[in-house]
Amino acid sequence: MTAPEQADSPASLYGIASLVLGLMALLTAVLVNYVGIAFPLLLGCLAVTFAVLGLTKRLSRGRCIVGLVTGGFGVLYCAFLLATFGG
C-alpha cells in the first residue's frame, strides 16, 4: 500500500480512535461513581479492540499502544472494583 492510499484509508484512524477511547475509559473509570460501571468497560473494550486492529495493520503504532494501555487499565480498574465490592 502506498503512502497516499494509507493516509486515505479508514484504518488509519484506528490509532486515534484507540487513544481517545482509552483516555475516556481511564477517566470514566476514575469517575465510576458518577457514570456507572458499564460505560468505562465498554469504552475500554472498544479501545483495546481498535488498538489491536491498528497494531495488526501496522498503522499509528504509538497511538495504538497508548490506547491499548489506557483502555486496558480502564477495564482492569473496573474489573478490580467489581471483584472487590461485588457490583
N, C-alpha and C positions, 0 to 999 in steps of 0.2 A: 504494500500500500504506500503510495507516495505521500509526501507531506501535505499537499492541498486536500487530498481525499481524507487524510486522517483528521485534519482540522475541521472539516465539514461533517464528520461522522457524529451521530448522536452518542456513540460510545465514548467520545472524547469528554463528555460531561460526567462520566462515572466518578471521576476523582473529586470534582466539585460537589456533586450530589452526596457522595460519601462523607466528605469533610463537613458539609453543612448539617447533614442529618446526625452525624456523630457528635458534633458540638451541641446540637439541640438535645440529643439524648442525654448527654452528660449533664447539661444544665437542668433539664426537667427531672432527671433522677435526683439531683440535689433538692429540688423543689417538689418532691413527690407528695408532700402533704397537701399541696395546693392543686396539683393536676391529676392525681391518681397514679396508680402503678402501671396501667396498661399503656399509656402514652409513651413513656420513656422506653418501655420494652419494644413497642412497635418501631419507634424511631431507631433504636439501636440495632434491631434486626435488619431493618432496611439499610442502615449504614454499612453493616457488615456485608450484606449481600452485594451492594454496589461496589464496595471496596474489593471484594473477591472477583467480581466481574471485571473491574478495571485492572486489577493485577494480572488476570489471565490474558487480557488484551494488550498488556504492557503499555498502558496509557496513564499519564499523570501518576506515576508510582508514588511520589512523595505524598501527594494529597490522599491517595488511596490508603497508604499506610497510616497516616494520621486519622483518617476516617475509620479505619479498622480498629485502631487502638481506642479512640474515644467512644465509638459505638460499642465495642466490647466492654469497656469499663462501665458504660451506662447500663448494659444488660446485666453484667455481673453484680453491680451495686444493687439493682432492683431484685435480682435473684437472692442476694445476701439478705436484703430486708425481708423478703418473703419467707426465707428459711428461718430467720431469727424471730420474727414477730408473727409468723403464721398467717399473714394476709388474709 
